[in-house]
């Protein structure tokens, strides 16, 4: 049938990919999460245990009937239903006859005769089912065949969102029930879901996840409303013009910009599959760079693959002369959950985003509460696996930013960013628009400064740094960066995880934190005496970092040790030939462990951790 996004033509490309990964005929479960018309699932039914899903009922029934065609003998019926229906001249003046033909309406989806035959075919199939003369597979097969057959006599431009105002020659052909095309193999096994994939992804056990989501604003529920009504057979209330049933429950967020980004991150993060395959159009909402960033977040980078496939998509008569169309075919092998590292969407000076895994290797075991005392960009807190995580940051501008990702709906936040970008015409390297936006933010009383505005502005600032003057005015100059796809991916994944973990956010001096009883672990990443950044030079309206502050911290850590509370201190004790003897002697006196880390490639300073427990 004519179906938007049908992947019939790239099944062999998918097969070659699976063969190169040695995944064919290994008794694996293949999950087609957006099965559509079942082209991909039907092709691979001989190779895998199949699971299919689509939020649209007619798609799941069509796919089921197509896949199970070789299991349909019609023994209980006792005769060939195709010959019986095609030989009959009977019509039924039912729902299609009254609403989708000129017989009782002005709609011209079908001629009156064909609409009456559709009603006869559908009511007869339902009768056989109610009389227990059809198996569920046979029922699905006949419905799939009916869906296929009406596409040859419909008076539409390809989909069913609207009818033509003149009769196409094919509409005058008499409806005949044709067998839906399918591969001549019996499926190994088949399990069918009919849900939004984002609602079931965690419960579907599978080895290979195949994704072919919608990629434009076309809503399949609207474009194929007649097929949904045909399958449901429920005589719904319909619109006066197009005759469409209500499709609100069939509307997919994958057909919306940004919502599709949010859902893609969730699906890849939550799937149980080890192998992920995605086919996607270059014309879609998700860019290649965004897809790549997501897949590499959750997958093994060395396994990442992207193939560009020339593909003649389904087009109607108005667009057959359009540009060449390309599909992108992606593959990645997923990491284990413990190896996934999240990054905060702030480009924060002193961030430990590249050291998360190395630091975590030295964490104590069985931690119940994890406290990130100098939270900064929250790269440490977001990767905590403790039951309870507390993020603390003394700088309230930073704290408010991190809090904004947890307490604002991610989609609404993204729309807000686009609104601010549009309001000030923010562009990469455009000083005038940037300064106008910065001036507007600084003109607001501190108590009324929306952190979402600050976040939007700093995206276009120099190195996307958070920098204030002594009057607490944001004063970072314009930069060369913007809200690109890699930043978007960090934003989306970070926002999801901080909401799921329900991280507790605090804004106080570390010494004022209430430390829960039990297996609590405190991580300290203060400014360093031997290095200086805009956050610790004491010239930005915030407390700087001095020898007095260093000693106050060391004394506090001694108190924690006395109470047998475990801690880790990230610090620098050697830099440019100098040694911080104040700290090294303190370590020796208290018999703490000082461990040198590998640190950042290309950066000479040596990062260390100091711990008060055995590891």
ZAMARGU-4260 file (C-alpha; in steps of 0.2 Angstrom, whole numbers, plus 5000, padded with zeros to 4 digits):
<rodrens>
0) 5000/5000/5000 | 5005/5018/4999 | 5012/5023/5016 | 5023/5037/5021 | 5040/5032/5026
5) 5038/5014/5020 | 5055/5005/5022 | 5053/4991/5010 | 5067/4997/4999 | 5080/4998/5013
10) 5077/4980/5021 | 5092/4973/5012 | 5103/4987/5018 | 5097/4983/5036 | 5101/4964/5032
15) 5119/4968/5027 | 5122/4978/5042 | 5115/4964/5053 | 5126/4952/5044 | 5142/4962/5046
20) 5138/4962/5065 | 5135/4943/5065 | 5117/4945/5072 | 5107/4935/5059 | 5100/4918/5065
25) 5107/4919/5082 | 5090/4916/5091 | 5089/4934/5096 | 5074/4945/5099 | 5071/4959/5086
30) 5060/4973/5091 | 5052/4984/5078 | 5046/4999/5088 | 5037/5009/5075 | 5032/4994/5064
35) 5020/5005/5052 | 5016/4992/5038 | 5028/4979/5045 | 5039/4979/5030 | 5055/4977/5040
40) 5047/4965/5053 | 5040/4954/5039 | 5057/4953/5030 | 5066/4947/5046 | 5052/4935/5052
45) 5062/4920/5048 | 5078/4926/5057 | 5072/4932/5074 | 5059/4931/5087 | 5049/4946/5083
50) 5041/4960/5094 | 5032/4974/5085 | 5024/4990/5091 | 5014/5005/5084 | 5003/5017/5093
55) 4991/5016/5079 | 4980/5001/5080 | 4978/4998/5061 | 4996/4998/5059 | 4999/4984/5072
60) 4984/4973/5065 | 4990/4976/5047 | 5008/4971/5052 | 5002/4956/5062 | 4991/4950/5047
65) 5005/4952/5035 | 5018/4943/5046 | 5006/4929/5050 | 5000/4926/5033 | 5008/4909/5031
70) 4999/4903/5047 | 4982/4906/5040 | 4973/4891/5033 | 4954/4896/5036 | 4950/4878/5042
75) 4937/4884/5054 | 4929/4894/5041 | 4929/4880/5029 | 4930/4890/5012 | 4941/4903/5005
80) 4935/4920/5011 | 4943/4930/4997 | 4933/4920/4984 | 4917/4921/4994 | 4918/4940/4996
85) 4924/4944/4979 | 4910/4934/4971 | 4897/4943/4980 | 4888/4958/4974 | 4881/4963/4991
90) 4883/4980/4998 | 4879/4986/5016 | 4874/5004/5018 | 4884/5006/5033 | 4897/5019/5041
95) 4908/5020/5025 | 4893/5021/5013 | 4885/5035/5023 | 4900/5045/5027 | 4914/5042/5015
100) 4905/5042/4998 | 4892/5053/4990 | 4878/5042/4994 | 4874/5051/5010 | 4887/5064/5011
105) 4897/5076/5000 | 4913/5066/5003 | 4922/5057/4989 | 4934/5045/4997 | 4925/5031/4988
110) 4911/5028/4976 | 4895/5023/4984 | 4896/5005/4977 | 4914/5003/4984 | 4910/5011/5000
115) 4895/4999/5002 | 4906/4984/4997 | 4919/4990/5011 | 4905/4989/5024 | 4900/4972/5018
120) 4917/4965/5018 | 4921/4973/5035 | 4904/4967/5043 | 4906/4950/5036 | 4924/4948/5043
125) 4918/4954/5060 | 4903/4941/5060 | 4915/4927/5056 | 4926/4932/5071 | 4911/4933/5083
130) 4906/4916/5077 | 4923/4910/5082 | 4926/4904/5064 | 4943/4915/5062 | 4958/4914/5072
135) 4966/4930/5078 | 4979/4928/5065 | 4966/4925/5051 | 4956/4940/5057 | 4972/4951/5056
140) 4976/4944/5039 | 4959/4948/5032 | 4959/4966/5039 | 4977/4969/5032 | 4971/4962/5015
145) 4956/4974/5016 | 4967/4989/5020 | 4978/4984/5006 | 4964/4982/4994 | 4955/4999/4997
150) 4971/5008/4993 | 4968/5003/4975 | 4951/5011/4974 | 4952/5026/4985 | 4950/5043/4978
155) 4964/5051/4987 | 4981/5058/4983 | 4990/5044/4993 | 4985/5046/5011 | 4967/5048/5018
160) 4968/5065/5026 | 4957/5072/5012 | 4949/5066/4996 | 4950/5073/4978 | 4937/5084/4972
165) 4936/5075/4956 | 4936/5056/4953 | 4952/5048/4949 | 4951/5034/4937 | 4956/5020/4949
170) 4941/5025/4961 | 4929/5018/4948 | 4937/5001/4949 | 4927/4988/4958 | 4933/4984/4975
175) 4941/4966/4976 | 4949/4958/4991 | 4968/4955/4987 | 4979/4945/4998 | 4991/4957/5007
180) 5009/4954/5000 | 5021/4946/5013 | 5036/4935/5013 | 5033/4916/5011 | 5040/4911/5028
185) 5032/4907/5044 | 5038/4919/5058 | 5049/4911/5072 | 5037/4920/5085 | 5028/4936/5086
190) 5023/4947/5100 | 5012/4963/5097 | 5011/4979/5106 | 5000/4994/5103 | 5007/5008/5113
195) 5017/5023/5113 | 5035/5017/5113 | 5040/5029/5126 | 5028/5021/5138 | 5034/5003/5136
200) 5052/5004/5131 | 5058/4998/5148 | 5047/4983/5149 | 5051/4976/5132 | 5065/4963/5133
205) 5074/4962/5116 | 5092/4960/5109 | 5090/4972/5094 | 5080/4988/5094 | 5075/4994/5077
210) 5068/5012/5076 | 5060/5020/5062 | 5051/5035/5070 | 5041/5049/5062 | 5052/5063/5056
215) 5041/5077/5050 | 5026/5085/5057 | 5014/5074/5048 | 5003/5065/5060 | 4999/5047/5054
220) 4983/5046/5064 | 4976/5061/5054 | 4983/5055/5037 | 4976/5038/5039 | 4961/5041/5050
225) 4950/5030/5038 | 4960/5015/5041 | 4959/5017/5060 | 4940/5018/5059 | 4940/5003/5047
230) 4949/4992/5059 | 4940/4998/5075 | 4923/4997/5067 | 4916/5008/5080 | 4906/5021/5071
235) 4914/5036/5079 | 4909/5054/5079 | 4918/5063/5064 | 4922/5080/5058 | 4909/5089/5046
240) 4922/5092/5032 | 4935/5078/5031 | 4925/5065/5040 | 4940/5062/5052 | 4937/5054/5069
245) 4945/5062/5083 | 4964/5058/5082 | 4970/5067/5098 | 4974/5050/5106 | 4984/5045/5090
250) 4995/5061/5090 | 5013/5057/5091 | 5026/5068/5100 | 5039/5061/5088 | 5031/5073/5075
255) 5036/5088/5085 | 5052/5097/5085 | 5061/5096/5102 | 5049/5083/5109 | 5056/5071/5096
260) 5074/5075/5103 | 5068/5072/5121 | 5060/5056/5117 | 5075/5049/5107 | 5086/5052/5122
265) 5074/5043/5133 | 5072/5028/5121 | 5090/5025/5119 | 5094/5027/5137 | 5080/5015/5143
270) 5080/5001/5130 | 5085/4984/5136 | 5092/4980/5118 | 5111/4978/5116 | 5110/4983/5098
275) 5102/4998/5091 | 5098/5002/5073 | 5089/5018/5067 | 5084/5023/5050 | 5080/5041/5049
280) 5078/5054/5035 | 5090/5069/5032 | 5074/5079/5031 | 5069/5075/5049 | 5069/5085/5065
285) 5084/5076/5072 | 5100/5081/5065 | 5114/5068/5061 | 5125/5077/5074 | 5111/5076/5087
290) 5108/5057/5084 | 5127/5054/5084 | 5129/5063/5101 | 5114/5053/5109 | 5120/5036/5102
295) 5138/5039/5108 | 5132/5044/5125 | 5124/5027/5128 | 5134/5016/5116 | 5151/5010/5113
300) 5159/5024/5102 | 5170/5012/5093 | 5155/5002/5087 | 5146/5018/5080 | 5141/5017/5062
305) 5131/5029/5050 | 5127/5024/5032 | 5120/5036/5019 | 5107/5027/5008 | 5099/5035/4993
310) 5081/5031/4994 | 5066/5036/4984 | 5053/5039/4997 | 5034/5038/4994 | 5029/5054/4985
315) 5012/5060/4979 | 5008/5067/4962 | 5013/5084/4967 | 5031/5080/4973 | 5037/5066/4961
320) 5050/5079/4954 | 5057/5083/4971 | 5075/5082/4976 | 5084/5066/4979 | 5080/5058/4996
325) 5093/5050/5008 | 5090/5039/5023 | 5103/5038/5036 | 5105/5021/5044 | 5113/5021/5061
330) 5120/5007/5072 | 5128/5006/5089 | 5131/4993/5102 | 5125/4999/5119 | 5136/5002/5134
335) 5132/4994/5151 | 5122/5006/5162 | 5136/5009/5174 | 5147/5015/5160 | 5136/5029/5154
340) 5142/5046/5159 | 5131/5062/5159 | 5137/5079/5157 | 5130/5096/5163 | 5124/5108/5150
345) 5135/5122/5158 | 5153/5124/5152 | 5159/5126/5170 | 5177/5130/5174 | 5185/5116/5184
350) 5172/5104/5178 | 5176/5086/5182 | 5166/5079/5167 | 5181/5070/5160 | 5186/5063/5176
355) 5169/5056/5182 | 5174/5038/5179 | 5191/5039/5187 | 5184/5047/5202 | 5170/5035/5204
360) 5183/5021/5205 | 5188/5027/5222 | 5171/5030/5229 | 5167/5020/5245 | 5154/5006/5242
365) 5136/5005/5248 | 5134/5024/5249 | 5116/5029/5254 | 5118/5048/5253 | 5130/5057/5241
370) 5134/5075/5244 | 5142/5086/5231 | 5147/5100/5242 | 5155/5112/5229 | 5143/5107/5216
375) 5147/5119/5201 | 5141/5112/5185 | 5134/5096/5193 | 5144/5084/5183 | 5148/5074/5199
380) 5131/5075/5206 | 5122/5069/5190 | 5132/5054/5189 | 5130/5048/5207 | 5122/5031/5209
385) 5117/5034/5228 | 5099/5032/5233 | 5100/5050/5238 | 5110/5064/5230 | 5112/5081/5237
390) 5120/5095/5226 | 5126/5111/5235 | 5133/5127/5227 | 5136/5143/5236 | 5135/5154/5221
395) 5116/5156/5219 | 5117/5160/5201 | 5125/5143/5197 | 5113/5135/5210 | 5098/5143/5201
400) 5104/5137/5184 | 5105/5119/5190 | 5089/5120/5198 | 5081/5127/5182 | 5084/5110/5173
405) 5076/5100/5187 | 5060/5110/5190 | 5056/5116/5172 | 5048/5105/5159 | 5062/5101/5147
410) 5051/5104/5131 | 5044/5121/5139 | 5062/5126/5143 | 5068/5123/5125 | 5053/5133/5119
415) 5058/5147/5131 | 5076/5147/5124 | 5070/5149/5106 | 5058/5163/5112 | 5073/5173/5120
420) 5084/5169/5104 | 5070/5176/5093 | 5067/5191/5104 | 5085/5197/5104 | 5089/5189/5087
425) 5103/5180/5095 | 5116/5174/5082 | 5133/5166/5083 | 5147/5179/5085 | 5134/5193/5084
430) 5140/5206/5097 | 5125/5218/5095 | 5111/5206/5098 | 5121/5198/5112 | 5125/5214/5121
435) 5106/5219/5120 | 5101/5203/5128 | 5115/5204/5142 | 5109/5222/5146 | 5091/5217/5147
440) 5096/5203/5159 | 5107/5214/5170 | 5093/5228/5171 | 5082/5216/5180 | 5083/5215/5200
445) 5093/5201/5205 | 5078/5193/5213 | 5068/5193/5197 | 5082/5187/5185 | 5075/5171/5177
450) 5089/5158/5176 | 5082/5152/5159 | 5086/5169/5152 | 5104/5169/5159 | 5106/5151/5152
455) 5101/5157/5134 | 5113/5172/5135 | 5128/5162/5141 | 5126/5150/5127 | 5132/5164/5115
460) 5145/5171/5126 | 5164/5168/5126 | 5167/5150/5129 | 5149/5149/5136 | 5157/5154/5153
465) 5147/5160/5168 | 5156/5177/5173 | 5150/5191/5184 | 5157/5208/5189 | 5158/5214/5207
470) 5140/5221/5205 | 5133/5204/5201 | 5131/5209/5183 | 5134/5196/5170 | 5149/5202/5160
475) 5155/5188/5149 | 5159/5195/5131 | 5152/5188/5115 | 5159/5172/5109 | 5159/5160/5094
480) 5147/5147/5101 | 5129/5144/5101 | 5115/5132/5105 | 5122/5118/5094 | 5116/5100/5093
485) 5130/5094/5106 | 5124/5107/5119 | 5106/5102/5115 | 5110/5083/5118 | 5118/5088/5135
490) 5104/5099/5140 | 5091/5085/5136 | 5100/5070/5144 | 5105/5080/5159 | 5087/5087/5162
495) 5080/5070/5161 | 5092/5062/5173 | 5091/5076/5186 | 5072/5075/5186 | 5072/5056/5188
500) 5085/5056/5202 | 5076/5070/5211 | 5092/5077/5216 | 5091/5088/5232 | 5098/5106/5228
505) 5106/5117/5242 | 5113/5134/5242 | 5124/5136/5257 | 5142/5136/5264 | 5147/5117/5265
510) 5149/5119/5284 | 5130/5123/5286 | 5125/5107/5277 | 5115/5094/5287 | 5123/5078/5285
515) 5111/5063/5286 | 5115/5048/5297 | 5120/5032/5289 | 5132/5028/5275 | 5134/5046/5269
520) 5149/5051/5258 | 5154/5069/5255 | 5164/5074/5239 | 5173/5091/5239 | 5179/5100/5224
525) 5184/5117/5230 | 5193/5131/5221 | 5212/5127/5221 | 5225/5138/5230 | 5237/5135/5216
530) 5226/5140/5201 | 5214/5154/5199 | 5197/5156/5189 | 5184/5169/5188 | 5174/5160/5202
535) 5188/5161/5215 | 5198/5177/5212 | 5187/5187/5225 | 5184/5200/5212 | 5166/5195/5206
540) 5156/5199/5221 | 5158/5182/5228 | 5169/5175/5241 | 5187/5171/5235 | 5198/5157/5240
545) 5212/5160/5251 | 5224/5151/5263 | 5211/5155/5277 | 5197/5147/5267 | 5209/5132/5263
550) 5213/5130/5282 | 5194/5131/5286 | 5190/5117/5274 | 5205/5106/5281 | 5199/5108/5298
555) 5181/5104/5293 | 5187/5088/5285 | 5196/5083/5301 | 5180/5085/5310 | 5171/5073/5297
560) 5185/5061/5300 | 5183/5061/5319 | 5164/5057/5316 | 5169/5043/5305 | 5161/5051/5290
565) 5169/5047/5273 | 5175/5061/5262 | 5185/5064/5246 | 5194/5080/5242 | 5199/5084/5224
570) 5213/5096/5224 | 5230/5102/5216 | 5245/5101/5227 | 5258/5103/5213 | 5258/5116/5199
575) 5272/5124/5189 | 5285/5117/5200 | 5277/5123/5216 | 5270/5112/5230 | 5256/5116/5242
580) 5265/5110/5258 | 5251/5116/5268 | 5240/5102/5261 | 5253/5089/5259 | 5259/5090/5278
585) 5240/5090/5283 | 5238/5074/5274 | 5253/5066/5282 | 5248/5072/5300 | 5231/5064/5298
590) 5237/5049/5289 | 5225/5051/5274 | 5228/5044/5257 | 5234/5055/5243 | 5231/5048/5226
595) 5237/5055/5210 | 5225/5055/5195 | 5229/5054/5177 | 5220/5071/5175 | 5216/5080/5159
600) 5226/5076/5143 | 5236/5091/5138 | 5235/5100/5155 | 5251/5100/5166 | 5243/5102/5183
605) 5242/5086/5193 | 5225/5083/5200 | 5224/5072/5216 | 5211/5065/5228 | 5213/5064/5246
610) 5202/5051/5255 | 5200/5045/5273 | 5195/5027/5270 | 5202/5011/5263 | 5200/5008/5245
</rodrens>
